[in-house]
Amino acid sequence: MSAAATAVWGRAEQQDFRARVRGALLGAAIGDALGAGVGTLTLEEIRAAHGPDGLTDLAVAHGRRGAITAATQLTLFTVDGLIRAQVRRDTGAWHPPTDVHRAYLRWAATQRDWGPDERRKDNGWLACEEWLYTRRDPPKASLLGLGDDILGTLDAPKNPTARDPGALARSAPFGLLVGWEPQLVCQLALECAAQTHGHPTAYLSAGAFAVIVHGLARGETLDGSVRRALALLAARQGHQPVTDALHQALGAVRQGVPSAERVASLGEGRHAEDALAIAVYCALVGEDIRQGMRLAVNHDGPSETTGTVTGALLGALHGETALPPAWLAELEGRPTVLELADDFAMEMTQGPALHGPTAASPGWLARYPRG
C-alpha cells in the first residue's frame, strides 16, 4: 500500500478527534451489547419477550447485562493492529494488512486458549486482558479464516463464499485513520476483510462502512459520507449489490415514519450489504442515539451486528458525550475500550513523539511491539 498523508493537528482538532474515536468504539460496543440480548430472536419473539415496542434497554446476554460479543472483540483487535501498523511506519517494513492480520491471529488465540500466555512476546497489553478470553458467538468465517497463519488477500481471499457481516462489524476502526485519503481507507478495509470474508459483497461492504466512518470522523454529514462511499464503490468489480443496498437505505429515509417494518424492507442483515443498509438507515432516521440503536436491533436478523455498525456510525457522528450514560455504565470492558480508544487517538495525533528516535520512554513499544 502507498503511504498515507500525515495530518497536522491543533489542540481543538485533537480533542474533537478523540471524542469521535471514543464515540465510535464505545458506540459500537453499546450497540453490540444491546443487540446481543436478542440476537437469536425474530421480531415477533422480541416483542413477545419485551413488549409491543420491542427491546428498549439492555437485556441479559452471556450471563449479564451489557455483555459484548465477538464483534467488539474483533473491533478492539483491529484497533490494536492499526496502532502497530502506525508504529512500524518508521521502520521501513510497513504493510498494514499484515499488522492487522497478526492482531486477528492474537484474537483467534483468545478463542482457543484459557487465558494470556506470557510466552507470546508480541502480545502487547490488549492480548493480556483476561476478560477477552471467552467465546461470544464468533463468526464461523472468522474462525476458519484465522485457523492458520496464511494471509488472505483480495487476489486469494479466505472463505470466498462467506457473505455474512462478520468482517463488516469489525471495520469501523479503519475509518478512524483520518490522516489517510478515503480511497486508501477503503483499500485497507477491503484487504483486511478478505482475510476472513472473501465474497465481494462482504469485503466491499466493509470498505464502504470504513469510508462512511472516515467522513464522520472528519466532521462530515452521514448523507455526504454515504455518497462518497458510493462514488468509491462504483469503480469496484461486484459493487452493485452493496450500491443497491445503500441506495435503498437512502430512499427508505423518505418513505415515512421510521419503523421495524421499514427496517425489514432492507433485509434481515444476514448478508453484509443488508446489515450495512439497516445501520445507515437507522443512523439517518434516529432522533437520537437511543432511538437509532433501538431501531437497529429490533428485527429478525443478527441484532448484535446491526447494533454494532449503527452504534459506530452514531458515535463517530455525535461523539462520546452523546452516548447514553446508563448503557455506558453497564458496558462490559468499558475501561479497555476507553484505554484503546485514547491510545489510538494519541498514536494518530502524536505518533512520532511516542515511538520515534527522540521518544522519551520505551513504554509505548512495550504496549504495541513492532515485532
N, C-alpha and C positions, 0 to 999 in steps of 0.2 A: 504493500500500500504506500501511497505517496504521503509525505509529511504534511501534517495539517497546519493551518495558520495558528499563530500564538496570539491569544487575546491580551489586551492591555487593560488592567483592572484598576479602577478607582475604588475608594472605600465604600461609597454608596453602591456601586455595582457589585462589589464582593458581598455585601450584606444582602442584597436582593437575590443574588445567585444562590447563596447558602440557604435562604428561606425557600427558594424554589426546589433546590435539591432535597432539603428536608421534607418539603411538601410532597414531592413526587414519590420518595421512598416510603415515607410514613403513610401517605395516601394509598399507595399500592398495597401496603401491608394491612391497613384497615379494611380496604375493600376485600382483600383475600380472607381476612378473619370474619367479616360479615357474611360473605358467601359460603364460607366453609360449613356453617351450620345447616345449610340447605342444599349443598352441592349435589346430592344424590336424589333430590326430590323434584317432582314435577310441580308446576304452578298450582295445580289442584291440590296436591299434597301439602304444599307450603301453606296455602290458605286454610286447609283443614287443621293444620297444626298451629298456625299463628293468627288466624282470624281473616276476615274478608280483605283487609288491606295487605295481607301477606306479611313477610318478615319486615319489621321496622327497627329492630335492635339486635345487638349481638346475641347469638344463641350458642348453646354448648356444642362444641365440636372437639374431638380428640381429648375429651375429659375436662374441658374448661371453656369459659367464655374468652373470646379474644385470641384463640389459637390460630396460628398461621399454618399454611400448607407448603408444599414443595415450591409453589410459585414464588413465595417470598424467599425461601431458602436460596433458590437459584438466582433470584434478583440480587441478593446480597453477594453471592459469589461472582456475579457479573461485575459488580462494582469493584470487588477485590481484584479481579483480573484486569480491569481497566486502569486502576491505580498502578498496578505492577507494570502495565504497558507504558504508562507515562514515566515511571521511574526508570525504565530501561531505554528511554529515548536517547539519553546522552551516552549510551554505551556503544552505539554503532550496530547493535543487534536488536533492531526494532521491528517486531512483527506482531501487532496487537492480537490477531486471531489466535496465535499460539499462546499468548499470555492468558487470554480468556479461556482457551481450551484447557490449559493447566489448572485454572481456577475451577472449571467444571469437573475436572478429574478429582480435585480436592473435595468438591461436593459429593461426587459419586462415592468417595471413601466414607463419607458420613452415613451413607445409606447401607453400608455393609459392615462397618466396624461398630464396636460398642462405645468407643469414645476416642478422644485425641491420642495420637501416637507420637511421642516426643522424638522418635527415630526419624520422622519425616522432617528434615531440616528446613524445607521450604514452606512449611505450614503458614508462617506468619501468625498473626493473632486470631484472625477470623476462624480458621480451621481448628483452633483450640477452644472454641466456645462449645462447651459440653451440651448445651440445650439444643444445638443444631443436629446432634447425632440421634435422629429419630426419623422414621419414615412417615411422611404425611402425604400419602396418595401421589407419589411421583409419577409423571407421565412415563408410560412404557417405552416410548421412543427415546426419552432422555436416558433411561437406564441402559437400553440397548446401544444407543449411540456412544455412550461413555463406558461401555463394557470392556473396551481395550484402549490402547494408547494412540491409535491411528486417528489422525486429524481429518475429519470430513471437510470437504471443500465444495464450492459451487460446481466445479467440474466433476467431482466424485463425492457427492453428498452421502451422508449416512441416512438410512431409512427413507429411500426415495418415494415411498408411498405414504409417509407419515404426514397427515394434513391437519392434525389436531393443533390446538392453540398453545401447546406446551412451550414452544420457543417464543411465541408472541408474548406470553405472560412475563417472561424474564427480560424483555428487551428495552424497557424504559431507560435504564442507565446509559445506553448508547446515545440517547437524545440529550443527555446532560453534558456531553462533550461540546460545550458551546463555543469553544475556540476553533472548532472544526467547521469546514464547509458542509452544508446539508448533504451533498452527494457522497461525501466521504463517510458521514454518519450512516447513511443508508447502506453503503457498500459494506462497512464493518458489521452492521447488524445482520445483513444477508449472509455474510461469510460465517458468522458465529451461529446463526440459526441453522445453517446447513450442517453443522457438526452433529446435530441430532435429528433434525426435521428436514428431509430432503425434497419434499414436494414443493413445487414453485409457489403455490398459494400460501404455504406455511412460512417460507422464508421471506417472500415478498410482503406478507402481512407484518412480519416482524420489522422489516425495513421501513415500511410506511409508518408504523407506530413510532419508531425511533425518530423519524423526521418530524412527526407531529409534536412529540415531546420537545424536540430541539427548538421548534418555533416558540412553544410556550415558555420554555426556559429562558428565551431571549425577550420575553415580554410581548410576543405577538398574540393575535387572537386565535381562538381554536378554529374558526372557519377558515381563516387565512392559512393556518398551518396545515389543515387538511388539504387545501387546494395546492399548496406547494408539494405535498406528498404525492398527490395525483399527477402533477406535472413530472415529477421524477420517475414515477412508476411507468409512465407512458412509453419510455424507451426500453423497458424490460420485457423480455420474452415471457409470455404466460401471465401477464399482468391483468388480463381482462376480468377474471372473477373477483380480484381484490378491488379493482377500479369500480366495477359494477356495485359491489357491496358498499363502498364508501359513498358513491353517488346516491345509492338507495337510502343510506343513513342521512345524508344532507337533505334529500327530498322528504323524508319522513318528518323532519322538523316542521314543515309547513302543512302537515296533514291533520292538525287538530291537537287536542289536549293530550299530553303525554300519558301513556297507559301501558300496562303489561301486554295488552293485545298489540299495541304498536311495536313494542319490543319483539314480540313473537313474529311479526311480519318480516323481521330482518333475519330470522333463522333462530336456531337453538343455541348457537355458539359452540357447537361441537367441531366445526371447522374453523380454522384460524381467521378467515376473512369475515365470517359471520360474527365471531366474538369481537373482532375489531369494530365492525359496523355497529353492533349493540353498544359498545363502550363509547364510541364517538357520539352516537345519538343521545345516550343518557347524559353525557357530559355537556352536550349542547343545550338540552332542554331542562335540565335540573335547575330549579330556582336557587338551590344552594347545594353544598356538598352532600348533606344528608339525603336530600331528595334524589339527587343524581345516583348516589350509591344504592339507595333502596330500590330504585327503578332497575338498576343494573343486575340485581341479584334475584329478583322475583320473576323467574321464567323457568322453562323446562330443562334448560341445559346446564353446563358447568358454571354454577354461580360464583365459585371462588375465582375462576379465570376472568369472567366479565367484571367482577368486582375489583380484581387487581388492576386490570387495564383502565377501567373508569377512574379508580382512585388515583392512579398515577397521573392521568390527564388532569383531573381536577386539582390535585395537589400541586402539580407544576404550574397550572394556570393561576391559582389563587395564593399559593404559598402556605407555609406551615401554620400560620396563625388562624387560617380559616377552617382547619380540621376540627371535627367535633371533640372537645376535651374529654367527654365521658368515654368515648370509644378509645381515645389515645390512652387513657388511664388503665384500661384493661388489656391493652395490646401486648401479646406475648413478644418478648425480645425487644421491646421498645428501646432500652438503653443501647443495645447493639446496633439497631438501625440508626439511631441518632449519632453514635460514635462513627459509624462507617460513612454516613452522610457528611459529617463535618470533615472527616479525613479526605473524602473525595473533593469537597469544595476547596480545602486547603491545597490539595495536590494540583487542582486545575488553576488556582489563582497564585500559588506561591511555590510551585514545584521546585525550581532551581535552588531556592533558599533552603529547602528541606533535604535535598539529597545531591545537590551539585557539588563541585570541587571545593566550594567555600562553606559548605554546610557546617553548622556549629556542633551538631550532635549526630552520632550514627543511629539514633533511636528509630528514625523513620525507616531505615533499611532493615532493621530488625522486625519491624511490623510488616513491611512489604519487601521481602527479599527479592533481589534481582535474578536469582537462580531459576 
